[in-house]
Structure formats: C-alpha cells, structure tokens
Amino acid sequence: MIDWCRGNACFEELAAAFATRSSNQLERVIDDRNPGLSADGKPMWSGKYRKWLQEGALPNDDTVEKAYEKSGGKTHLKYWRDLLLWTLAMEPFPLTLTQLHEGLTTLNAPVRNIIFLAVQPDIHGRYKRHNIPREEVIKLKNLGTLDAFMGMLGLAREGDLISEDQRHAFPSLCAHQMFPEIIVRHPHLEACWEQLYACLHLPFWSRIYLGNFHGGYKIDDARRQINELKSNLSNLHVQHVECCRSVLASGSD
C-alpha cells in the first residue's frame, strides 16, 4: 500500500506542475508521445501515469528528468519518489539503526539540530547521536513541518530498534498529533491520507506497551481534525476575500 501512496504523491506533483490530471495529456506533454491505434482504429495510450494512481507504479529516473525539463524546473518528482516517509512507514522496517541514522541526516537543518548534537558532520562525515530530552521532542513537534514529522517517526523507529518502549511511545504520540496538519499542508499526501494512515498505524499507533498501555489512536479522530483544519482554512480564505473586496470598494468611493 505504501507504494500506492508514493505513486499518488508523484502524480499530484505532476498534476500541480502541468495543470492537468489527464494521464494521456501528461504523456503527450512530458514524453512527446501520441497514441497508437487499436485494431478498430481507436486511439490507445499506455496509461503510464494512470498506473501511478491505480497500481502504485513509480517514476524512473528518465521520467524524473523529462518532467523537470518540460516543466521548466517546477517538478520535484525525485523528492516525492524518494521521500524518507515511505521507508519509515514500511513494515517490516528495512533499515538497521545505522541506516536509520543516515536517513535522518537527510532532513533539514532545524530537524537535524534537534535530533543530532551538531548540524554539521565531523571530519569523518558522521553525525553524533544523543538521547533527546522530552522537551526537545516537543520542540521538534512544534516545528510542524514534514521534515519534523519524518524526524519524529524516525525517533519512534529508533526506540523500536533498541527496544525502549518510552522512546517509541512518546514520539509516536507526537507524530499522531502532527499528522492532521501535515496532511492539510501537503496536497500530495491529502489525496491518499487514509491509506497512509493505515500504513503508519501498524508500526506506530497500534502498539500495546508494557503494562497494557495503549494510545487509543483512531482514524476517526484524525479525520475529524483534518476536516476542522480544512474548514478553518476555508473560512480564513472567505474572510480574506471579503476584506479585499471591502478595501477595493472603499477605494472606489
């Protein structure tokens, strides 16, 4: 399912850059391809981009380069295809602790500055890890960015790999609290948010810890918060439009 989410995110990147959701039109614009003809003379397209949506197919490097060129540098397919989020959501988790730490070094400086002692690597290219106090984890949550969200999932994965319940539980809680706003801020993820939630639920939000503790995370809570955030944004937009109209009207008097 995670590849399906990746494919959808990549498609959303192209849809935004080329202002179309037509797989056929994307083939025409990006690949300079025209349809072939079926036996009865009807046009036939490969459905290449539709497969990203329906089958979780992913762009190869050639398509990444073509889309970047044809969009005038507006597309960032490689970013969305290779986003650390997809690996963090995989189950079973494919990374060792060392590989996880290497992945976390690819996040932006504000996140690395919390997760690691130093933003810059030492002379050997290594980033030093340290145990993060609870208040620093909260600081990471308050950044509210996609990189911070991935960093939070990374901390939870670390806690899992070293078998420390608390170092898994608290970052998982924070990640769940961050999830609705991350979804609303990123249309690439909003299109497949329920499937992404399902992928994240197993490794992060379904754990029963020592003492039979469970966070009680539910998708309905996330859905309600997402809808509330979207409604608030819509109301702010309406207020902004009305304010602009009022200013323009007063200026014409």
QUIQUI-V79827 format. One record per residue. PHI is phi in degrees with one decimal (999 if undefined). OMEGA is omega as a letter, one per 20 degrees, with the letter a starting at -180 (* if undefined). NEAR is the number of other ideal C-beta (glycine too) atoms within 12 Angstrom. Layout:
phi:PHI omega:OMEGA near:NEAR
phi:PHI omega:OMEGA near:NEAR
This chain:
phi:999 omega:a near:23
phi:-67.0 omega:r near:29
phi:-66.3 omega:r near:27
phi:-63.3 omega:r near:27
phi:-64.6 omega:r near:37
phi:-62.2 omega:r near:39
phi:-60.9 omega:r near:34
phi:-66.6 omega:r near:39
phi:-63.4 omega:r near:41
phi:-65.1 omega:r near:42
phi:-64.2 omega:r near:41
phi:-61.3 omega:r near:29
phi:-62.5 omega:r near:38
phi:-69.0 omega:a near:42
phi:-59.1 omega:r near:31
phi:-70.9 omega:a near:24
phi:-72.1 omega:a near:27
phi:-106.6 omega:r near:29
phi:54.8 omega:r near:13
phi:-155.1 omega:r near:19
phi:-111.7 omega:r near:21
phi:-86.7 omega:r near:21
phi:-60.7 omega:a near:30
phi:-63.6 omega:r near:23
phi:-66.0 omega:r near:23
phi:-64.4 omega:r near:39
phi:-61.9 omega:a near:31
phi:-66.3 omega:a near:21
phi:-77.7 omega:a near:26
phi:-82.8 omega:a near:32
phi:-99.2 omega:a near:27
phi:52.5 omega:a near:11
phi:-110.9 omega:r near:23
phi:-107.9 omega:a near:15
phi:-71.0 omega:r near:19
phi:-81.9 omega:r near:15
phi:-119.4 omega:r near:11
phi:-78.4 omega:a near:10
phi:-61.8 omega:r near:7
phi:-96.4 omega:r near:7
phi:84.0 omega:r near:9
phi:-87.9 omega:r near:10
phi:-65.7 omega:a near:15
phi:-127.3 omega:r near:16
phi:-102.8 omega:a near:23
phi:-77.1 omega:a near:21
phi:70.8 omega:a near:20
phi:-53.1 omega:a near:33
phi:-79.9 omega:r near:39
phi:-63.5 omega:r near:24
phi:-66.5 omega:r near:24
phi:-63.4 omega:a near:38
phi:-74.5 omega:a near:30
phi:-93.3 omega:a near:17
phi:-120.9 omega:a near:19
phi:74.2 omega:r near:25
phi:-65.5 omega:a near:24
phi:-123.1 omega:r near:31
phi:-69.7 omega:r near:35
phi:-85.2 omega:a near:17
phi:-63.0 omega:r near:14
phi:-63.9 omega:r near:15
phi:-67.1 omega:r near:32
phi:-57.6 omega:a near:25
phi:-68.3 omega:r near:18
phi:-62.9 omega:a near:25
phi:-63.4 omega:r near:38
phi:-62.9 omega:a near:24
phi:-66.6 omega:a near:19
phi:-68.4 omega:a near:25
phi:-89.1 omega:a near:25
phi:68.8 omega:r near:11
phi:83.4 omega:a near:12
phi:-88.8 omega:a near:17
phi:-97.1 omega:r near:32
phi:-131.9 omega:a near:23
phi:-61.0 omega:a near:41
phi:-60.8 omega:r near:22
phi:-59.1 omega:a near:24
phi:-73.4 omega:r near:36
phi:-65.7 omega:a near:33
phi:-103.3 omega:a near:20
phi:-54.4 omega:a near:32
phi:-58.9 omega:r near:33
phi:-51.2 omega:a near:40
phi:-63.6 omega:r near:37
phi:-68.4 omega:r near:29
phi:-62.6 omega:a near:40
phi:-87.2 omega:a near:39
phi:-69.0 omega:r near:25
phi:-140.2 omega:j near:21
phi:-69.6 omega:a near:12
phi:-71.4 omega:a near:28
phi:-87.7 omega:a near:17
phi:-101.8 omega:r near:26
phi:-80.7 omega:r near:14
phi:-61.8 omega:r near:20
phi:-63.5 omega:r near:15
phi:-65.6 omega:r near:20
phi:-61.5 omega:r near:33
phi:-62.0 omega:r near:29
phi:-62.3 omega:r near:22
phi:-63.8 omega:a near:33
phi:-67.5 omega:r near:36
phi:-69.8 omega:r near:31
phi:-84.4 omega:a near:26
phi:-76.8 omega:a near:35
phi:-72.0 omega:a near:22
phi:-59.3 omega:r near:20
phi:-58.1 omega:r near:19
phi:-73.0 omega:r near:36
phi:-61.4 omega:a near:30
phi:-66.3 omega:r near:25
phi:-88.2 omega:a near:35
phi:-71.8 omega:a near:40
phi:-118.4 omega:a near:31
phi:-65.1 omega:a near:18
phi:-129.6 omega:r near:18
phi:-69.2 omega:a near:18
phi:-91.3 omega:r near:15
phi:-72.1 omega:r near:16
phi:-78.5 omega:a near:13
phi:-64.8 omega:r near:7
phi:-96.1 omega:r near:7
phi:80.0 omega:a near:10
phi:-102.4 omega:r near:16
phi:-99.4 omega:a near:27
phi:-81.7 omega:r near:18
phi:-94.1 omega:r near:24
phi:-146.6 omega:r near:16
phi:-72.2 omega:a near:18
phi:-92.9 omega:r near:31
phi:-62.5 omega:a near:14
phi:-56.5 omega:a near:18
phi:-67.7 omega:r near:13
phi:-74.1 omega:r near:26
phi:-64.5 omega:r near:35
phi:-65.1 omega:r near:22
phi:-61.7 omega:r near:21
phi:-62.0 omega:r near:39
phi:-60.1 omega:a near:32
phi:-70.1 omega:r near:20
phi:-61.6 omega:r near:29
phi:69.2 omega:a near:27
phi:-99.4 omega:r near:23
phi:-63.8 omega:r near:31
phi:-62.1 omega:r near:34
phi:-65.0 omega:r near:39
phi:-62.5 omega:r near:42
phi:-65.6 omega:r near:39
phi:-61.9 omega:r near:45
phi:-65.1 omega:r near:47
phi:-63.1 omega:r near:48
phi:-63.1 omega:r near:48
phi:-63.2 omega:r near:46
phi:-64.1 omega:r near:41
phi:-62.3 omega:r near:41
phi:-61.4 omega:r near:36
phi:-59.0 omega:r near:32
phi:-67.0 omega:a near:30
phi:-66.5 omega:r near:24
phi:-99.0 omega:r near:19
phi:59.0 omega:r near:13
phi:-117.0 omega:a near:20
phi:-54.2 omega:a near:22
phi:-65.0 omega:a near:25
phi:-77.8 omega:r near:28
phi:-96.3 omega:a near:35
phi:-67.1 omega:a near:29
phi:-69.3 omega:r near:32
phi:-61.5 omega:r near:42
phi:-64.5 omega:r near:41
phi:-60.2 omega:a near:31
phi:-63.1 omega:r near:39
phi:-62.8 omega:r near:43
phi:-65.2 omega:r near:34
phi:-68.3 omega:a near:28
phi:-78.1 omega:a near:37
phi:-51.7 omega:a near:44
phi:-58.3 omega:a near:32
phi:-68.9 omega:r near:31
phi:-60.8 omega:a near:37
phi:-63.7 omega:a near:34
phi:-66.2 omega:a near:27
phi:-77.7 omega:a near:23
phi:-127.4 omega:r near:33
phi:-56.2 omega:r near:20
phi:-58.8 omega:a near:36
phi:-94.9 omega:a near:36
phi:-63.0 omega:a near:29
phi:-63.5 omega:a near:27
phi:-129.0 omega:a near:35
phi:-64.3 omega:a near:33
phi:-66.5 omega:r near:23
phi:-67.6 omega:r near:27
phi:-64.7 omega:r near:40
phi:-58.8 omega:a near:34
phi:-62.0 omega:r near:23
phi:-66.0 omega:a near:33
phi:-79.1 omega:a near:41
phi:-63.3 omega:a near:26
phi:-62.7 omega:a near:21
phi:-78.9 omega:a near:30
phi:-117.9 omega:a near:40
phi:-119.4 omega:r near:33
phi:-119.8 omega:a near:22
phi:-70.6 omega:r near:29
phi:-107.8 omega:a near:15
phi:-92.4 omega:r near:21
phi:-56.4 omega:a near:13
phi:89.9 omega:r near:9
phi:65.4 omega:r near:9
phi:-79.0 omega:r near:16
phi:-143.1 omega:a near:17
phi:-69.5 omega:a near:25
phi:69.2 omega:a near:16
phi:-74.5 omega:a near:27
phi:-134.0 omega:a near:17
phi:-65.5 omega:r near:25
phi:-64.1 omega:r near:14
phi:-65.8 omega:r near:20
phi:-63.7 omega:a near:31
phi:-61.8 omega:r near:20
phi:-61.4 omega:a near:14
phi:-67.3 omega:r near:26
phi:-62.9 omega:r near:28
phi:-63.4 omega:r near:19
phi:-65.9 omega:r near:17
phi:-63.2 omega:r near:25
phi:-65.2 omega:r near:22
phi:-65.5 omega:r near:15
phi:-63.1 omega:r near:17
phi:-64.1 omega:r near:19
phi:-63.8 omega:r near:15
phi:-64.9 omega:r near:14
phi:-63.5 omega:r near:14
phi:-64.5 omega:r near:14
phi:-61.2 omega:r near:14
phi:-62.6 omega:r near:14
phi:-64.5 omega:r near:14
phi:-62.2 omega:a near:14
phi:-64.0 omega:r near:14
phi:-64.8 omega:r near:14
phi:-62.7 omega:r near:14
phi:-63.4 omega:a near:14
phi:-65.3 omega:r near:14
phi:-63.3 omega:r near:13
phi:-63.5 omega:r near:12
phi:-64.6 omega:a near:11
phi:-69.6 omega:a near:10
phi:-73.7 omega:a near:9
phi:-89.2 omega:a near:8
phi:-74.9 omega:* near:7
